[in-house]
Amino acid sequence: MKLFDRLMTIRKARPGAAFLVLLDPDQETADDLARRAEICCREGADALLVGGSLLMTGSLDERIRVVKQAVDCPVILFPGGAYQLSAEADGILFMSLISGRNPQYLIGEQVLAAPRVHQMRMDTVPVAYMLVASESMTSVEFISQTRPLPRNKPDLAVAHALAAQYLGMRMCYLEAGSGSKQCVPATLVSAVRQAVGLSLIVGGGIQTTLEAKELVRAGADFIVIGNALEKDGRREFVAELARAVHGEDGPL
C-alpha cells in the first residue's frame, strides 16, 4: 500500500485525528531515539516523522534503521533539505514551502533531491508546507529566510491552501515551528478546512491535550507533536495526547 493511502487508512480509523510524533535525530543518540520511538508507538502514536531544520548528526540511515527495528508503525522522512534523505524510511513528505517566496525552498531543494528520491525508489507524498507566525522567530523561519503567514489573516492561509490544491498537492501542513510557544490558531485551521479538500496536518507549539483537541475540532486530520514529548516523554503523557488526538477520551 502506498504511504498516502496507508496514512488515509489510519486517519479514517480514528474518530478524531491521527497522531504523528516528530523525532529530531539531532536531539538524542540512536539508542535513545529508538527507545522514545518505541514508547510513542506503544502508547498510541500512529506514525513517526524523522527530521529537523539542521540535522547535524552523522548517519541518518543508521538512526532510521534503529528506530524501525524498535517499532511497527510507519517511519516517515520530514526533511529540512535535499541532504536529509534515506532509503531506510517508509517514505517521505515531499514538501514545498509555499508560504514563503524563497525559491530555494519552493523548488530548489526539491530539484536537488528528486534524482536521489527516484534512485532510491522512495514513496513520496506531495505536501504544501505553510509556516504560520509565532511569538518569536523559529528555526525553520530563520533557516528558510522566509516570512510566515500572519496568525490573524486566515484568508491568506486559505489562498495558499487553495493554490496547493490546484497544483495537485495531496496534503497541507500548517506549521507553527518546532518549539514555538504558540500553536497554529484553531480559527486559521478551521478556515483552511472549510476551503479545501486536502488532508490537513497541523504541528508546532502543541503542548497540551486541550490544544490538540481544539485543533482536531477545527478540522486537523493529523496532529504532529515533537518538542513537548522531548520535554516530557512519560508513557502516561504520550498516552494522554494519543487519546485526545484520537478522540477517545470523550467528545471533541
Backbone hydrogen bonds in HBPLUS format (Angstrom, degrees):
<---DONOR---> <-ACCEPTOR-->    atom                        ^
c    i                          cat <-CA-CA->   ^        H-A-AA   ^      H-
h    n   atom  resd res      DA  || num        DHA   H-A  angle D-A-AA Bond
n    s   type  num  typ     dist DA aas  dist angle  dist       angle   num
A0006-ARG N   A0002-LYS O   2.85 MM   4  6.11 152.6  1.93 153.4 162.6     1
A0007-LEU N   A0003-LEU O   2.87 MM   4  6.16 156.5  1.93 154.5 160.0     2
A0008-MET N   A0004-PHE O   2.94 MM   4  6.22 155.3  2.00 148.7 155.9     3
A0009-THR N   A0005-ASP O   2.91 MM   4  6.10 150.5  1.99 145.0 152.6     4
A0010-ILE N   A0006-ARG O   3.06 MM   4  6.35 155.6  2.13 144.6 150.9     5
A0011-ARG N   A0007-LEU O   2.88 MM   4  6.16 160.5  1.92 148.5 154.3     6
A0012-LYS N   A0008-MET O   2.93 MM   4  6.11 163.9  1.95 150.1 153.5     7
A0013-ALA N   A0010-ILE O   3.16 MM   3  5.31 137.7  2.34  99.8 111.7     8
A0014-ARG N   A0011-ARG O   3.04 MM   3  5.48 163.6  2.06 114.8 120.1     9
A0016-GLY N   A0246-HIS O   2.82 MM 230  4.57 138.0  2.00 123.2 120.0    10
A0017-ALA N   A0245-VAL O   2.83 MM 228  5.52 153.3  1.90 141.3 149.1    11
A0018-ALA N   A0221-ASP O   2.91 MM 203  6.28 167.4  1.92 151.1 149.0    12
A0223-ILE N   A0018-ALA O   2.94 MM 205  6.34 163.0  1.97 167.7 170.5    13
A0046-ASP N   A0019-PHE O   2.74 MM  27  5.35 158.2  1.78 152.3 160.1    14
A0020-LEU N   A0223-ILE O   2.85 MM 203  5.93 174.8  1.86 161.6 162.3    15
A0225-ILE N   A0020-LEU O   3.06 MM 205  6.57 154.1  2.13 157.4 163.2    16
A0021-VAL N   A0047-ALA O   3.16 MM  26  6.63 160.7  2.20 154.3 157.5    17
A0049-LEU N   A0021-VAL O   2.82 MM  28  6.02 166.7  1.83 148.1 152.0    18
A0022-LEU N   A0225-ILE O   3.08 MM 203  5.96 158.5  2.12 122.7 129.3    19
A0023-LEU N   A0049-LEU O   2.71 MM  26  6.01 168.8  1.73 167.3 169.5    20
A0051-GLY N   A0023-LEU O   3.09 MM  28  6.48 160.5  2.13 161.7 167.3    21
A0027-GLN N   A0024-ASP O   3.04 MM   3  5.71 159.9  2.08 122.9 128.2    22
A0033-LEU N   A0029-THR O   2.85 MM   4  6.00 156.3  1.91 151.9 159.2    23
A0034-ALA N   A0030-ALA O   2.96 MM   4  6.17 158.2  2.01 146.7 152.1    24
A0035-ARG N   A0031-ASP O   2.92 MM   4  6.13 152.0  2.00 144.2 152.5    25
A0036-ARG N   A0032-ASP O   2.95 MM   4  6.18 159.4  2.00 149.0 153.5    26
A0037-ALA N   A0033-LEU O   2.90 MM   4  6.08 154.6  1.96 146.4 154.4    27
A0038-GLU N   A0034-ALA O   2.94 MM   4  6.12 156.5  1.99 146.0 151.6    28
A0039-ILE N   A0035-ARG O   3.14 MM   4  6.42 157.3  2.20 144.3 149.8    29
A0040-CYS N   A0036-ARG O   2.95 MM   4  6.15 166.5  1.96 152.7 156.2    30
A0041-CYS N   A0037-ALA O   2.99 MM   4  6.18 168.9  2.00 155.8 158.1    31
A0042-ARG N   A0038-GLU O   2.98 MM   4  5.98 157.3  2.03 145.0 152.1    32
A0043-GLU N   A0039-ILE O   2.96 MM   4  6.06 145.6  2.08 146.6 155.4    33
A0045-ALA N   A0040-CYS O   2.85 MM   5  5.40 165.7  1.87 147.0 143.2    34
A0044-GLY N   A0041-CYS O   3.37 MM   3  5.33 166.4  2.39 100.4 104.1    35
A0048-LEU N   A0074-PRO O   2.86 MM  26  6.19 166.5  1.88 163.0 167.5    36
A0076-ILE N   A0048-LEU O   2.76 MM  28  6.02 175.4  1.76 166.1 167.1    37
A0050-VAL N   A0076-ILE O   2.82 MM  26  6.11 152.3  1.90 159.3 164.5    38
A0078-PHE N   A0050-VAL O   2.83 MM  28  5.38 161.7  1.86 140.6 136.0    39
A0063-ARG N   A0059-SER O   3.38 MM   4  6.61 160.8  2.42 139.7 144.2    40
A0064-ILE N   A0060-LEU O   2.98 MM   4  6.19 165.3  2.00 158.5 162.0    41
A0065-ARG N   A0061-ASP O   2.90 MM   4  6.03 156.8  1.96 149.5 156.7    42
A0066-VAL N   A0062-GLU O   2.98 MM   4  6.20 158.4  2.03 149.3 154.3    43
A0067-VAL N   A0063-ARG O   2.99 MM   4  6.20 158.3  2.04 145.3 151.5    44
A0068-LYS N   A0064-ILE O   2.85 MM   4  6.03 164.7  1.88 153.2 157.1    45
A0069-GLN N   A0065-ARG O   3.09 MM   4  6.30 143.4  2.23 141.1 150.4    46
A0070-ALA N   A0067-VAL O   2.92 MM   3  5.20 141.7  2.06 104.3 116.1    47
A0090-ASP N   A0075-VAL O   2.81 MM  15  5.50 161.0  1.84 164.2 169.3    48
A0077-LEU N   A0091-GLY O   2.92 MM  14  6.25 173.0  1.92 150.1 148.9    49
A0093-LEU N   A0077-LEU O   3.04 MM  16  6.17 168.6  2.06 158.6 159.4    50
A0084-GLN N   A0081-GLY O   3.15 MM   3  5.70 165.7  2.17 116.9 121.4    51
A0089-ALA N   A0086-SER O   3.43 MM   3  6.02 162.9  2.46 111.7 115.1    52
A0092-ILE N   A0123-ASP O   2.86 MM  31  6.29 148.9  1.96 163.0 170.0    53
A0125-VAL N   A0092-ILE O   3.00 MM  33  6.35 143.1  2.14 164.0 169.5    54
A0094-PHE N   A0125-VAL O   2.88 MM  31  5.59 142.2  2.03 130.9 141.9    55
A0127-VAL N   A0094-PHE O   3.02 MM  33  5.81 166.6  2.04 133.3 134.1    56
A0096-SER N   A0127-VAL O   3.06 MM  31  6.56 143.5  2.20 161.9 172.8    57
A0098-ILE N   A0096-SER O   2.89 MM   2  5.60 120.9  2.25 113.6  96.8    58
A0129-TYR N   A0096-SER O   2.87 MM  33  5.62 165.8  1.89 145.7 147.6    59
A0097-LEU N   A0105-TYR O   3.06 MM   8  5.58 163.9  2.08 143.6 140.9    60
A0098-ILE N   A0129-TYR O   3.04 MM  31  5.97 119.4  2.42 137.5 154.2    61
A0105-TYR N   A0102-ASN O   3.07 MM   3  5.87 137.7  2.25 122.7 130.5    62
A0106-LEU N   A0102-ASN O   3.11 MM   4  6.28 132.8  2.34 144.5 156.3    63
A0107-ILE N   A0103-PRO O   3.03 MM   4  5.81 171.4  2.04 143.5 145.0    64
A0108-GLY N   A0103-PRO O   2.91 MM   5  6.00 167.7  1.92 154.3 154.2    65
A0109-GLU N   A0104-GLN O   2.72 MM   5  5.76 156.7  1.77 165.6 159.8    66
A0111-VAL N   A0107-ILE O   2.98 MM   4  6.20 152.2  2.05 154.3 160.6    67
A0112-LEU N   A0108-GLY O   3.16 MM   4  6.47 158.0  2.21 149.3 155.3    68
A0113-ALA N   A0109-GLU O   2.92 MM   4  6.09 149.4  2.02 142.9 151.4    69
A0114-ALA N   A0110-GLN O   2.89 MM   4  5.88 147.6  1.99 146.2 154.2    70
A0116-ARG N   A0113-ALA O   3.07 MM   3  5.60 119.6  2.45 115.6 129.7    71
A0117-VAL N   A0113-ALA O   2.95 MM   4  6.11 160.9  1.98 157.7 163.4    72
A0118-HIS N   A0114-ALA O   2.87 MM   4  6.04 159.2  1.91 155.3 160.6    73
A0119-GLN N   A0115-PRO O   2.88 MM   4  6.07 157.7  1.93 142.3 148.9    74
A0120-MET N   A0116-ARG O   2.83 MM   4  5.98 154.2  1.89 148.7 155.3    75
A0122-MET N   A0117-VAL O   3.10 MM   5  5.46 168.4  2.12 155.9 158.3    76
A0121-ARG N   A0118-HIS O   3.04 MM   3  4.94 147.2  2.15  97.5 107.8    77
A0170-ARG N   A0126-PRO O   3.03 MM  44  5.57 158.4  2.07 137.1 143.5    78
A0171-MET N   A0126-PRO O   3.31 MM  45  6.64 147.9  2.42 153.0 159.2    79
A0128-ALA N   A0171-MET O   2.91 MM  43  6.28 166.8  1.92 153.7 153.5    80
A0173-TYR N   A0128-ALA O   2.78 MM  45  6.03 171.0  1.78 161.1 163.3    81
A0130-MET N   A0173-TYR O   2.83 MM  43  5.92 172.9  1.84 168.4 166.8    82
A0175-GLU N   A0130-MET O   2.86 MM  45  5.98 172.8  1.87 163.2 163.2    83
A0149-LEU N   A0131-LEU O   2.78 MM  18  6.16 168.8  1.79 154.8 152.0    84
A0132-VAL N   A0175-GLU O   2.71 MM  43  5.77 167.3  1.73 159.2 159.2    85
A0133-ALA N   A0149-LEU O   2.86 MM  16  5.69 169.8  1.87 162.3 158.8    86
A0142-PHE N   A0138-THR O   3.03 MM   4  6.33 159.8  2.07 153.3 158.5    87
A0143-ILE N   A0139-SER O   2.83 MM   4  6.00 175.6  1.83 162.4 163.6    88
A0144-SER N   A0140-VAL O   2.98 MM   4  5.79 160.8  2.02 138.3 144.5    89
A0145-GLN N   A0141-GLU O   3.02 MM   4  5.78 124.5  2.34 131.6 144.0    90
A0153-LYS N   A0150-PRO O   3.45 MM   3  5.44 163.1  2.48 108.1 107.4    91
A0156-LEU N   A0153-LYS O   3.03 MM   3  5.67 139.8  2.20 116.0 125.2    92
A0158-VAL N   A0154-PRO O   2.88 MM   4  6.15 156.8  1.94 151.6 158.2    93
A0159-ALA N   A0155-ASP O   3.02 MM   4  6.21 155.7  2.08 141.1 147.0    94
A0160-HIS N   A0156-LEU O   3.11 MM   4  6.38 158.8  2.15 148.1 152.8    95
A0161-ALA N   A0157-ALA O   2.91 MM   4  6.13 158.2  1.96 150.1 156.6    96
A0162-LEU N   A0158-VAL O   2.84 MM   4  6.04 157.6  1.89 153.8 159.6    97
A0163-ALA N   A0159-ALA O   3.06 MM   4  6.27 156.1  2.12 141.7 148.2    98
A0164-ALA N   A0160-HIS O   2.98 MM   4  6.27 152.8  2.05 144.9 152.4    99
A0165-GLN N   A0161-ALA O   2.96 MM   4  6.26 153.6  2.03 146.2 153.2   100
A0166-TYR N   A0162-LEU O   2.92 MM   4  6.22 160.2  1.96 154.2 159.0   101
A0167-LEU N   A0163-ALA O   2.93 MM   4  6.11 132.7  2.16 141.3 154.2   102
A0167-LEU N   A0164-ALA O   3.23 MM   3  5.05 130.3  2.49  90.3 103.6   103
A0169-MET N   A0164-ALA O   3.05 MM   5  5.50 161.3  2.08 160.1 154.5   104
A0168-GLY N   A0165-GLN O   3.11 MM   3  5.26 155.3  2.17 102.2 109.9   105
A0172-CYS N   A0199-SER O   2.89 MM  27  6.22 160.4  1.93 166.7 169.8   106
A0201-ILE N   A0172-CYS O   2.80 MM  29  6.05 170.4  1.81 157.3 159.7   107
A0174-LEU N   A0201-ILE O   2.76 MM  27  6.10 159.4  1.80 169.7 163.8   108
A0203-GLY N   A0174-LEU O   3.05 MM  29  6.47 159.6  2.09 162.4 165.8   109
A0176-ALA N   A0203-GLY O   3.01 MM  27  6.40 160.3  2.05 142.0 147.7   110
A0180-SER N   A0177-GLY O   3.09 MM   3  5.49 155.6  2.15 135.7 133.9   111
A0188-LEU N   A0185-PRO O   3.09 MM   3  5.34 126.9  2.39 101.7 114.4   112
A0189-VAL N   A0185-PRO O   3.14 MM   4  6.54 160.0  2.18 151.4 156.8   113
A0190-SER N   A0186-ALA O   2.86 MM   4  6.03 161.6  1.89 150.8 155.9   114
A0191-ALA N   A0187-THR O   3.06 MM   4  6.20 152.9  2.13 138.5 145.2   115
A0192-VAL N   A0188-LEU O   3.08 MM   4  6.35 162.0  2.12 151.6 155.5   116
A0193-ARG N   A0189-VAL O   2.85 MM   4  6.04 159.8  1.89 151.5 158.1   117
A0194-GLN N   A0190-SER O   3.02 MM   4  6.21 155.1  2.09 148.4 153.4   118
A0195-ALA N   A0192-VAL O   3.06 MM   3  5.14 135.1  2.27  98.6 111.4   119
A0196-VAL N   A0192-VAL O   3.10 MM   4  6.22 150.3  2.19 161.7 165.9   120
A0221-ASP N   A0200-LEU O   2.87 MM  21  5.17 149.9  1.96 136.4 146.4   121
A0222-PHE N   A0200-LEU O   3.00 MM  22  6.34 145.1  2.13 157.4 158.4   122
A0202-VAL N   A0222-PHE O   2.91 MM  20  6.28 158.6  1.95 160.0 165.4   123
A0224-VAL N   A0202-VAL O   2.91 MM  22  6.10 163.9  1.94 150.0 151.4   124
A0212-ALA N   A0208-THR O   3.15 MM   4  6.43 160.7  2.19 144.7 150.1   125
A0213-LYS N   A0209-THR O   2.91 MM   4  6.11 163.1  1.94 151.4 155.5   126
A0214-GLU N   A0210-LEU O   2.99 MM   4  6.16 154.4  2.05 145.6 152.5   127
A0215-LEU N   A0211-GLU O   3.13 MM   4  6.37 155.2  2.19 148.9 154.4   128
A0216-VAL N   A0212-ALA O   3.02 MM   4  6.32 149.3  2.12 146.9 155.9   129
A0217-ARG N   A0213-LYS O   2.91 MM   4  6.15 160.8  1.94 150.9 155.8   130
A0218-ALA N   A0214-GLU O   3.02 MM   4  6.23 139.9  2.18 135.7 146.9   131
A0220-ALA N   A0215-LEU O   3.11 MM   5  5.84 166.0  2.13 148.6 147.4   132
A0219-GLY N   A0216-VAL O   3.04 MM   3  5.26 148.7  2.14 103.3 112.9   133
A0229-LEU N   A0226-GLY O   3.05 MM   3  5.48 131.0  2.30 108.5 121.0   134
A0230-GLU N   A0226-GLY O   3.11 MM   4  6.46 127.1  2.40 141.5 156.2   135
A0230-GLU N   A0227-ASN O   3.03 MM   3  4.97 135.7  2.23  95.8 108.9   136
A0231-LYS N   A0227-ASN O   3.11 MM   4  6.45 146.8  2.22 149.3 157.2   137
A0232-ASP N   A0228-ALA O   3.02 MM   4  6.17 149.0  2.11 136.1 145.0   138
A0237-PHE N   A0234-ARG O   3.09 MM   3  5.35 120.4  2.47 102.1 115.8   139
A0238-VAL N   A0234-ARG O   3.10 MM   4  6.45 164.8  2.12 158.9 162.8   140
A0239-ALA N   A0235-ARG O   2.93 MM   4  6.12 163.4  1.96 152.4 157.1   141
A0240-GLU N   A0236-GLU O   2.93 MM   4  6.13 151.6  2.01 143.0 150.9   142
A0241-LEU N   A0237-PHE O   2.99 MM   4  6.22 165.2  2.01 153.4 156.3   143
A0242-ALA N   A0238-VAL O   2.92 MM   4  6.15 160.2  1.96 150.4 156.5   144
A0243-ARG N   A0239-ALA O   2.96 MM   4  6.16 163.2  1.99 150.6 154.2   145
A0244-ALA N   A0240-GLU O   3.01 MM   4  6.21 157.5  2.06 147.7 154.2   146
A0245-VAL N   A0241-LEU O   2.89 MM   4  6.10 167.3  1.91 157.7 160.5   147
A0246-HIS N   A0242-ALA O   2.88 MM   4  5.93 164.1  1.91 151.0 156.2   148
A0247-GLY N   A0243-ARG O   3.01 MM   4  5.93 122.4  2.36 134.1 146.8   149
A0248-GLU N   A0243-ARG O   2.85 MM   5  4.88 158.4  1.89 150.6 152.5   150
A0247-GLY N   A0244-ALA O   3.31 MM   3  5.22 141.9  2.46  93.1 103.7   151
